Amino acid sequence: MVIRYWTDLITENSLAVAFDNNGRIIMDSNGYPSRCLTDVNYTFTFHPNPSSNDINVILKSVAPVPSLFLREQIESGNLQYDLTNVIQEIGTESVFEANTDLFIPKNIIF
């Protein structure tokens, strides 16, 4: 089952990821984008006969809420990025000590 998530502000068309050679969104036979960034393919492997409640729990558990919230904030102008500090780190090498509770790579190159 393919589940697609979108909001009133972040539309299916703005999430489309399949385009033809002219840059137009490839639509399915029902007039919807054929593929979107937030499409989730879910197989009911562990739920062979899900109830309506099971389906609602699953739909909520795989929803990309943080991603859609962030996109809405950017789209509405409530959040702006300044990547100046990130750009300064490109090409630098950072060394982290190993942590016994969490594996952290020794060398990370941006």
Backbone torsions as a table, in degrees:
resi	resn	phi	psi	omega
1	MET	NA	131.3	175.6
2	VAL	-99.4	126.8	179.3
3	ILE	-110.5	131.9	-179.9
4	ARG	-118.6	132.5	179.6
5	TYR	-114.5	139.9	173.5
6	TRP	-158.2	172.3	179.4
7	THR	-127.2	-179.8	176.9
8	ASP	-64.5	-33.5	-178.3
9	LEU	-89.9	-41.7	179.9
10	ILE	-97.4	96.9	-172.5
11	THR	-82.7	166.8	176.3
12	GLU	-58.5	-41.9	-179.4
13	ASN	-63.2	-36.0	179.3
14	SER	-73.7	-16.7	179.0
15	LEU	-99.9	-0.7	-177.3
16	ALA	-60.6	142.7	179.6
17	VAL	-127.8	2.5	179.2
18	ALA	-116.3	120.1	-176.6
19	PHE	-129.6	151.0	176.4
20	ASP	-84.3	-176.8	-177.1
21	ASN	-65.1	-18.4	178.9
22	ASN	-96.0	5.1	178.2
23	GLY	84.1	7.1	177.8
24	ARG	-84.3	146.7	179.0
25	ILE	-65.5	132.2	175.0
26	ILE	-79.3	121.4	-177.7
27	MET	-102.7	152.4	174.7
28	ASP	-83.8	-177.9	-175.8
29	SER	-66.3	-16.0	178.3
30	ASN	-94.9	0.3	178.7
31	GLY	88.2	13.4	177.3
32	TYR	-102.9	154.5	175.6
33	PRO	-54.6	137.6	-177.0
34	SER	-68.4	-31.4	177.9
35	ARG	-144.7	142.6	178.3
36	CYS	-131.1	158.1	-179.4
37	LEU	-59.1	-32.3	-175.7
38	THR	-98.6	13.6	175.5
39	ASP	-67.2	133.0	178.9
40	VAL	-124.1	127.4	177.0
41	ASN	-94.3	114.3	-177.8
42	TYR	-117.4	128.6	176.3
43	THR	-109.1	130.0	-177.5
44	PHE	-81.9	51.5	-178.6
45	THR	-58.7	-46.4	-176.2
46	PHE	-95.1	3.5	179.4
47	HIS	-133.1	72.3	-174.9
48	PRO	-65.3	-23.8	179.0
49	ASN	-140.5	70.9	-173.5
50	PRO	-71.6	144.2	173.5
51	SER	-81.2	171.5	176.3
52	SER	-59.6	-39.7	178.5
53	ASN	-64.4	-42.7	177.4
54	ASP	-58.2	-44.6	-178.5
55	ILE	-63.2	-43.5	178.9
56	ASN	-63.0	-40.1	178.0
57	VAL	-63.6	-44.1	179.4
58	ILE	-63.5	-47.0	-179.4
59	LEU	-58.7	-41.3	179.3
60	LYS	-70.9	-35.0	-175.6
61	SER	-72.1	-26.3	-179.3
62	VAL	-102.9	2.4	-179.0
63	ALA	-66.2	133.7	179.7
64	PRO	-83.1	58.8	-175.3
65	VAL	-58.6	-48.9	-179.4
66	PRO	-59.8	-40.4	-179.9
67	SER	-64.7	-46.4	179.9
68	LEU	-67.1	-37.9	176.8
69	PHE	-61.5	-46.2	179.6
70	LEU	-61.9	-44.0	178.1
71	ARG	-61.4	-39.4	178.0
72	GLU	-65.3	-40.9	178.9
73	GLN	-62.4	-41.8	178.9
74	ILE	-67.3	-47.0	-178.0
75	GLU	-60.9	-38.7	-177.6
76	SER	-82.3	-5.6	179.0
77	GLY	83.8	9.0	179.9
78	ASN	-81.3	-8.3	-178.2
79	LEU	-142.7	131.3	177.1
80	GLN	-129.8	146.7	-178.1
81	TYR	-100.6	142.9	170.0
82	ASP	-128.9	105.7	-175.2
83	LEU	-95.8	19.4	-179.0
84	THR	-54.3	-47.4	-178.3
85	ASN	-68.0	-34.6	178.5
86	VAL	-67.2	-44.4	-179.1
87	ILE	-60.2	-36.0	179.6
88	GLN	-66.1	-23.9	-178.1
89	GLU	-86.9	-11.9	-178.7
90	ILE	-62.0	128.8	179.3
91	GLY	88.1	-4.1	179.1
92	THR	-92.2	158.6	179.4
93	GLU	-116.9	132.2	179.0
94	SER	-117.9	141.6	179.4
95	VAL	-115.2	129.3	178.5
96	PHE	-118.6	143.2	176.2
97	GLU	-80.9	147.1	179.4
98	ALA	-65.4	139.7	178.1
99	ASN	-109.6	133.9	-176.3
100	THR	-69.8	-26.9	-179.2
101	ASP	-84.2	-25.8	-174.1
102	LEU	-145.1	128.2	178.9
103	PHE	-72.5	123.4	175.7
104	ILE	-122.8	125.5	179.9
105	PRO	-57.0	145.4	-177.5
106	LYS	-69.7	-40.6	-178.4
107	ASN	-125.7	129.6	175.1
108	ILE	-126.2	125.9	177.9
109	ILE	-112.5	123.3	179.0
110	PHE	-84.9	NA	NA
